[in-house]
């Protein structure tokens, strides 16, 4: 399969400890002959070990976005990523980024991609947060707006997480 006909997946990672699983996810997608790029928030970088990703996987952050643009006519990375990708998968989606996207805030590369995303293309949200955050009364209303067009929310899997709590 040529690289032009391969499906293109953009993965967004936020500041959840579940970001430690990103290398496994990317490896599975990469093995299935998918083009993968990753956008990360600054907090996600704390949990990500880029050396564990398959070779050649681009990890893009605010630093890369701002370095790419110097003047009018220069590329705008988050717009280029929206055009490039066939699917945007935000995994994990932490409570902070959930609130930002639900409120229309776009103050980093990931939230800018989400805000500019074409609602006719699939966008999959995979929330990952502790039980208290998930069950907070603010969370359910924030998720309602994510269930439009081609947008989907993957329901949580409850399991023991690093903080010793079940989610």
Backbone as CSV, one residue per row, in Angstrom:
resi,resn,N_x,N_y,N_z,CA_x,CA_y,CA_z,C_x,C_y,C_z
1,UNK,0.852,-1.173,0.000,0.000,0.000,0.000,0.896,1.235,0.000
2,UNK,0.645,2.161,-0.880,1.476,3.360,-0.946,1.156,4.279,0.220
3,UNK,2.116,5.140,0.549,1.912,6.036,1.690,0.780,7.026,1.432
4,UNK,0.469,7.318,0.175,-0.614,8.262,-0.107,-1.979,7.629,0.103
5,UNK,-2.087,6.293,0.030,-3.379,5.650,0.214,-3.556,5.094,1.627
6,UNK,-2.528,5.156,2.437,-2.631,4.676,3.815,-3.483,5.637,4.631
7,UNK,-4.269,5.103,5.530,-5.065,5.939,6.431,-4.134,6.674,7.385
8,UNK,-4.504,7.900,7.682,-3.677,8.766,8.521,-4.397,9.037,9.839
9,UNK,-3.748,8.632,10.916,-4.306,8.782,12.252,-3.486,9.809,13.021
10,UNK,-4.161,10.799,13.567,-3.527,11.763,14.453,-3.965,11.414,15.869
11,UNK,-2.994,11.174,16.741,-3.288,10.853,18.135,-2.952,12.068,18.984
12,UNK,-3.877,12.449,19.833,-3.640,13.526,20.785,-3.490,12.949,22.178
13,UNK,-2.453,13.350,22.888,-2.215,12.880,24.258,-2.213,14.059,25.212
14,UNK,-2.876,13.865,26.339,-2.980,14.910,27.346,-2.268,14.475,28.623
15,UNK,-2.391,15.283,29.655,-1.651,15.061,30.890,-2.227,14.015,31.814
16,UNK,-2.606,12.889,31.273,-3.067,11.756,32.071,-1.944,10.731,32.145
17,UNK,-1.864,10.049,33.273,-0.859,8.997,33.417,-1.048,7.913,32.354
18,UNK,-2.246,7.794,31.789,-2.494,6.807,30.735,-1.646,7.064,29.491
19,UNK,-1.033,8.231,29.395,-0.130,8.526,28.277,1.033,7.536,28.229
20,UNK,1.352,6.898,29.344,2.439,5.908,29.333,2.138,4.751,28.388
21,UNK,0.871,4.559,28.029,0.471,3.482,27.113,0.579,3.884,25.641
22,UNK,0.903,5.134,25.354,0.970,5.604,23.967,1.879,4.749,23.090
23,UNK,3.087,4.390,23.511,3.931,3.579,22.625,3.261,2.278,22.175
24,UNK,2.508,1.632,23.060,1.813,0.402,22.683,0.732,0.681,21.636
25,UNK,-0.025,1.745,21.826,-1.075,2.110,20.873,-0.481,2.430,19.507
26,UNK,0.550,3.250,19.490,1.184,3.634,18.225,1.753,2.408,17.523
27,UNK,2.383,1.536,18.275,2.960,0.314,17.698,1.890,-0.518,16.997
28,UNK,0.725,-0.698,17.632,-0.371,-1.474,17.023,-0.864,-0.816,15.734
29,UNK,-1.059,0.483,15.764,-1.526,1.185,14.565,-0.481,1.127,13.463
30,UNK,0.758,1.320,13.832,1.874,1.314,12.883,2.014,-0.062,12.236
31,UNK,1.840,-1.129,13.030,1.917,-2.496,12.502,0.798,-2.775,11.502
32,UNK,-0.301,-2.050,11.624,-1.428,-2.215,10.702,-1.340,-1.266,9.516
33,UNK,-0.129,-0.793,9.244,0.162,0.003,8.054,-0.597,1.331,8.014
34,UNK,-0.726,1.949,9.170,-1.358,3.260,9.250,-0.289,4.317,9.473
35,UNK,-0.471,5.473,8.854,0.414,6.606,9.132,-0.041,7.229,10.445
36,UNK,0.891,7.451,11.339,0.563,7.971,12.665,1.425,9.189,12.969
37,UNK,0.782,10.218,13.471,1.468,11.373,14.051,0.838,11.614,15.417
38,UNK,1.591,12.255,16.284,1.135,12.462,17.656,1.253,13.939,18.010
39,UNK,0.201,14.485,18.627,0.283,15.823,19.215,0.142,15.659,20.721
40,UNK,0.945,16.425,21.448,0.944,16.303,22.904,0.796,17.666,23.560
41,UNK,0.147,17.657,24.709,0.139,18.849,25.547,1.445,18.859,26.339
42,UNK,1.750,19.988,26.919,2.979,20.079,27.723,2.943,19.090,28.882
43,UNK,1.782,18.903,29.505,1.671,17.965,30.631,1.828,16.517,30.173
44,UNK,1.418,16.193,28.959,1.587,14.824,28.450,3.057,14.456,28.332
45,UNK,3.894,15.434,28.044,5.332,15.167,27.898,5.926,14.547,29.160
46,UNK,5.332,14.854,30.299,5.820,14.315,31.569,5.741,12.784,31.589
47,UNK,4.729,12.215,30.938,4.494,10.777,30.971,5.025,10.038,29.747
48,UNK,5.392,10.757,28.705,5.767,10.137,27.434,7.270,9.916,27.333
49,UNK,7.629,8.704,26.949,9.024,8.385,26.646,9.108,8.196,25.131
50,UNK,9.500,9.253,24.430,9.521,9.224,22.966,10.403,8.115,22.414
51,UNK,11.442,7.751,23.126,12.353,6.704,22.654,11.652,5.353,22.530
52,UNK,10.513,5.174,23.196,9.772,3.916,23.121,8.838,3.851,21.911
53,UNK,8.694,4.949,21.189,7.840,4.969,19.996,8.575,4.353,18.816
54,UNK,7.836,3.811,17.842,8.495,3.307,16.635,9.288,4.422,15.961
55,UNK,10.353,4.075,15.258,11.173,5.101,14.597,10.363,5.890,13.572
56,UNK,10.626,7.180,13.524,9.990,8.030,12.515,8.644,8.602,12.908
57,UNK,8.129,8.258,14.085,6.843,8.813,14.517,7.063,10.254,14.963
58,UNK,6.335,11.169,14.345,6.444,12.581,14.704,5.643,12.864,15.966
59,UNK,6.291,13.493,16.938,5.617,13.960,18.146,5.671,15.484,18.100
60,UNK,4.501,16.090,18.019,4.396,17.533,17.808,3.805,18.204,19.041
61,UNK,4.390,19.334,19.399,3.964,20.050,20.600,3.817,21.535,20.282
62,UNK,3.465,22.299,21.293,3.352,23.748,21.122,4.653,24.349,20.602
63,UNK,5.771,23.856,21.085,7.075,24.368,20.657,7.243,24.232,19.149
64,UNK,6.864,23.076,18.614,6.983,22.829,17.168,6.027,23.739,16.403
65,UNK,4.801,23.864,16.913,3.820,24.720,16.227,4.308,26.163,16.152
66,UNK,4.776,26.705,17.256,5.200,28.103,17.266,6.476,28.324,16.472
67,UNK,7.344,27.336,16.418,8.578,27.471,15.632,8.285,27.473,14.135
68,UNK,7.194,26.822,13.725,6.865,26.711,12.299,6.326,28.017,11.726
69,UNK,5.770,28.863,12.582,5.142,30.087,12.084,5.959,31.298,12.510
70,UNK,6.382,32.079,11.522,7.125,33.307,11.795,6.452,34.538,11.185
71,UNK,5.728,34.326,10.062,5.157,35.458,9.344,3.958,34.989,8.524
72,UNK,3.203,35.943,8.018,2.075,35.625,7.136,2.529,34.691,6.029
73,UNK,1.674,33.749,5.710,1.985,32.809,4.643,2.720,31.568,5.126
74,UNK,3.257,31.606,6.342,3.915,30.423,6.894,2.858,29.385,7.255
75,UNK,3.255,28.125,7.297,2.285,27.084,7.639,1.760,27.246,9.067
76,UNK,0.517,26.867,9.247,-0.097,26.825,10.574,-0.281,25.342,10.875
77,UNK,0.554,24.832,11.761,0.651,23.390,11.958,-0.671,22.739,12.325
78,UNK,-1.434,23.324,13.237,-2.674,22.648,13.634,-3.663,22.562,12.466
79,UNK,-3.660,23.529,11.577,-4.524,23.467,10.387,-4.001,22.413,9.414
80,UNK,-2.695,22.371,9.224,-2.105,21.348,8.351,-2.403,19.941,8.868
81,UNK,-2.388,19.754,10.176,-2.689,18.439,10.749,-4.146,18.054,10.532
82,UNK,-5.051,19.025,10.645,-6.472,18.761,10.378,-6.655,18.310,8.932
83,UNK,-5.964,18.956,8.012,-6.049,18.577,6.594,-5.429,17.207,6.355
84,UNK,-4.328,16.897,7.041,-3.580,15.655,6.823,-4.328,14.426,7.323
85,UNK,-4.904,14.498,8.506,-5.431,13.309,9.182,-6.816,12.907,8.684
86,UNK,-7.027,11.589,8.647,-8.348,11.029,8.358,-9.162,10.855,9.636
87,UNK,-8.463,10.699,10.746,-9.108,10.459,12.030,-8.263,11.091,13.126
88,UNK,-8.928,11.676,14.106,-8.246,12.251,15.270,-8.698,11.465,16.489
89,UNK,-7.744,10.863,17.163,-7.993,10.061,18.354,-7.329,10.753,19.536
90,UNK,-8.121,11.214,20.487,-7.543,11.821,21.686,-7.558,10.755,22.774
91,UNK,-6.383,10.206,23.020,-6.240,9.101,23.967,-4.882,9.199,24.643
92,UNK,-4.858,9.538,25.876,-5.970,9.760,26.796,-6.442,11.218,26.780
93,UNK,-7.699,11.393,27.142,-8.281,12.731,27.303,-8.434,12.991,28.798
94,UNK,-7.618,13.880,29.337,-7.705,14.190,30.767,-8.841,15.183,31.035
95,UNK,-9.183,15.348,32.308,-10.288,16.232,32.693,-10.025,17.674,32.282
96,UNK,-8.793,18.121,32.392,-8.444,19.495,32.030,-8.729,19.764,30.553
97,UNK,-8.257,18.885,29.688,-8.438,19.089,28.247,-9.891,18.873,27.844
98,UNK,-10.580,17.952,28.502,-12.015,17.778,28.271,-12.735,19.103,28.501
99,UNK,-12.453,19.753,29.622,-13.083,21.039,29.926,-12.736,22.113,28.917
100,UNK,-11.479,22.151,28.507,-11.060,23.157,27.524,-11.786,22.965,26.193
101,UNK,-11.798,21.732,25.690,-12.433,21.476,24.393,-13.932,21.757,24.483
102,UNK,-14.566,21.317,25.569,-16.004,21.540,25.743,-16.343,23.029,25.794
103,UNK,-15.413,23.834,26.281,-15.633,25.281,26.391,-15.140,26.060,25.178
104,UNK,-14.563,25.370,24.209,-14.063,26.045,23.018,-12.707,26.694,23.199
105,UNK,-12.030,26.381,24.276,-10.703,26.957,24.521,-9.687,26.236,23.643
106,UNK,-8.864,27.021,22.979,-7.812,26.423,22.145,-6.506,27.149,22.429
107,UNK,-5.850,26.698,23.494,-4.628,27.358,23.941,-3.380,26.489,23.802
108,UNK,-3.507,25.380,23.080,-2.343,24.549,22.778,-2.601,23.820,21.464
109,UNK,-1.605,23.136,20.957,-1.741,22.506,19.639,-2.887,21.498,19.611
110,UNK,-3.045,20.714,20.678,-4.088,19.694,20.692,-5.478,20.324,20.690
111,UNK,-5.699,21.315,21.538,-7.024,21.939,21.580,-7.305,22.751,20.313
112,UNK,-6.266,23.279,19.681,-6.455,23.977,18.398,-6.862,22.995,17.302
113,UNK,-6.246,21.820,17.274,-6.650,20.796,16.301,-8.103,20.411,16.555
114,UNK,-8.466,20.171,17.810,-9.840,19.777,18.133,-10.839,20.848,17.705
115,UNK,-10.511,22.098,17.937,-11.413,23.199,17.582,-11.559,23.336,16.064
116,UNK,-10.488,23.082,15.325,-10.507,23.224,13.864,-10.964,21.946,13.157
117,UNK,-11.178,20.871,13.903,-11.489,19.574,13.307,-12.792,19.619,12.520
118,UNK,-12.792,18.995,11.351,-13.968,18.890,10.488,-14.960,17.919,11.136
119,UNK,-16.172,18.372,11.491,-17.123,17.470,12.154,-17.603,16.321,11.276
120,UNK,-17.259,16.330,9.992,-17.617,15.216,9.118,-16.555,14.114,9.130
121,UNK,-15.416,14.389,9.780,-14.371,13.371,9.917,-14.412,12.822,11.344
122,UNK,-14.068,11.543,11.506,-14.139,10.948,12.845,-13.159,11.572,13.831
123,UNK,-13.685,11.837,15.006,-12.884,12.283,16.148,-13.318,11.417,17.322
124,UNK,-12.380,10.699,17.895,-12.684,9.773,18.989,-12.018,10.276,20.262
125,UNK,-12.823,10.425,21.297,-12.343,10.862,22.603,-12.279,9.653,23.528
126,UNK,-11.163,9.472,24.201,-10.999,8.384,25.172,-10.661,8.993,26.529
127,UNK,-11.683,9.317,27.326,-11.422,9.930,28.624,-10.596,9.011,29.528
128,UNK,-9.707,9.623,30.282,-8.890,8.894,31.255,-8.646,9.828,32.433
129,UNK,-9.317,9.528,33.520,-9.191,10.371,34.716,-9.592,9.533,35.915
130,UNK,-9.299,10.029,37.101,-9.666,9.241,38.274,-11.174,9.314,38.511
131,UNK,-11.656,8.419,39.349,-13.090,8.273,39.580,-13.743,9.571,40.036
132,UNK,-13.108,10.286,40.932,-13.688,11.541,41.438,-13.895,12.542,40.308
133,UNK,-12.940,12.656,39.415,-13.074,13.576,38.277,-14.164,13.102,37.324
134,UNK,-14.193,11.809,37.033,-15.174,11.255,36.106,-16.594,11.438,36.639
135,UNK,-16.787,11.229,37.932,-18.120,11.301,38.527,-18.525,12.719,38.932
136,UNK,-17.642,13.682,38.768,-17.967,15.072,39.116,-19.133,15.548,38.254
137,UNK,-20.067,16.318,38.816,-21.238,16.757,38.058,-20.924,17.584,36.812
138,UNK,-19.749,18.149,36.711,-19.382,18.948,35.539,-19.067,18.060,34.330
139,UNK,-18.604,16.838,34.567,-18.096,15.991,33.479,-19.174,15.592,32.473
140,UNK,-20.306,15.076,32.938,-21.351,14.598,32.017,-21.813,15.679,31.042
141,UNK,-22.117,16.905,31.499,-22.518,17.932,30.531,-21.414,18.279,29.528
142,UNK,-20.163,18.194,29.952,-19.065,18.482,29.027,-19.014,17.456,27.901
143,UNK,-19.373,16.220,28.179,-19.317,15.159,27.174,-20.454,15.228,26.161
144,UNK,-21.561,15.863,26.507,-22.729,15.902,25.620,-22.380,16.479,24.253
145,UNK,-21.642,17.566,24.214,-21.283,18.198,22.948,-20.347,17.369,22.093
146,UNK,-19.750,16.338,22.669,-18.816,15.496,21.919,-19.527,14.405,21.133
147,UNK,-20.821,14.298,21.283,-21.555,13.215,20.629,-22.354,13.754,19.449
148,UNK,-21.666,14.515,18.580,-22.292,15.089,17.395,-21.513,14.658,16.164
149,UNK,-22.150,14.710,15.019,-21.458,14.385,13.769,-20.719,13.072,13.866
150,UNK,-19.462,13.094,13.477,-18.624,11.895,13.501,-17.821,11.789,14.803
151,UNK,-18.200,12.549,15.814,-17.467,12.534,17.079,-17.996,11.405,17.960
152,UNK,-17.103,10.700,18.630,-17.479,9.579,19.494,-16.701,9.639,20.795
153,UNK,-17.327,9.136,21.843,-16.659,9.006,23.135,-16.584,7.522,23.455
154,UNK,-15.386,7.043,23.724,-15.200,5.655,24.145,-15.455,5.622,25.650
155,UNK,-16.365,4.769,26.066,-16.687,4.696,27.489,-15.493,4.192,28.282
156,UNK,-15.435,4.613,29.513,-14.322,4.256,30.387,-14.309,2.774,30.719
157,UNK,-13.111,2.278,30.925,-12.907,0.944,31.471,-12.480,1.165,32.917
158,UNK,-13.175,0.563,33.828,-12.845,0.749,35.239,-11.780,-0.255,35.649
159,UNK,-10.673,0.264,36.177,-9.575,-0.598,36.598,-8.722,0.126,37.617
160,UNK,-7.873,-0.623,38.265,-6.966,-0.041,39.239,-5.935,0.793,38.503
161,UNK,-5.792,2.030,38.905,-4.827,2.917,38.266,-3.708,3.237,39.244
162,UNK,-2.779,4.008,38.791,-1.567,4.272,39.558,-1.847,4.827,40.952
163,UNK,-2.855,5.661,41.100,-3.115,6.252,42.409,-3.803,5.272,43.349
164,UNK,-4.003,4.005,42.923,-4.618,3.003,43.772,-6.128,3.087,43.815
165,UNK,-6.712,3.867,42.952,-8.162,4.012,42.891,-8.690,3.240,41.693
166,UNK,-9.973,2.899,41.755,-10.595,2.191,40.646,-11.227,3.191,39.703
167,UNK,-10.970,3.010,38.420,-11.615,3.818,37.386,-11.849,2.924,36.200
